[in-house]
Amino acid sequence: MAVAHGSTDPRAAASVDALLRLVRTRAARAGYPGLDVRAAYLGHAAPSIGQALAVLDGDGVVLPLLLTAAYHSKTDIPKALREARAARPRLDITYGSPLGPHPLLRRALDRRLAEAGTAAPPGETAVILAAAGSSDPAANAVISDLAADWRAARGWRAVLPAYASAASPTPAEAVAAARRAGARRVLVASYLLSPGVFADQVRRDCLAAGATAVAPVLGAAPEVADVLLGRYAESLTGGAAAAV
């Protein structure tokens, strides 16, 4: 079961559904034919974690469909799993790791930038890595590390981490800073899993601040599907974040 944040925007659930369909089609190649893959949501959409587990027949693996380890993966999901187990003491659930950090996610970012038609000389181009943001400094540090690794790998003029909420700079502020520093082109990579309020805000504000282009969210990228299957494999071999 993959647990996403959830949104009142129907595009978010549609994006999760598309990703999980892709996971199912790639599961056989990964050695898991017929893998039962289901979605649950922390809020704003159904089913909730409790509702999804209530109809689970047998053991299961719960994976956070989240790009960093922060409050939702460290607190909210474990709490929901404890409540589910209290209601069904024989329920055997393994709790796996969030999607990020993972090298394949950088490839997914490359894919989305390419799809946005953003080919440009790297030395003249600054990239804004726009993440959701968190009050957890460790989660934001993951984004900063990803930005540094991506710049080193691709040779961009700069890769600046930015956050749509709970931390600074905002993506629009990062765009403005890159422009002031002399970047001829500023591309925005949306390090978000699904469309919705944050993605719309990032696109609107960054274009207004002078961004050349804003890439789509990661969504149902094949690399994201493969990361999720990899997290599932880890959970089966004792590499999961925790068992509840």
Beta strands, then each sheet from edge to edge (+ up, - down):
strand 1: 2-4
strand 2: 39-41
strand 3: 60-64
strand 4: 93-95
strand 5: 125-131
strand 6: 158-163
strand 7: 185-191
strand 8: 213-214
strand 9: 242-243
sheet 1: 2+ 1+ 3+ 4+ 9-
sheet 2: 6+ 5+ 7+ 8+
end
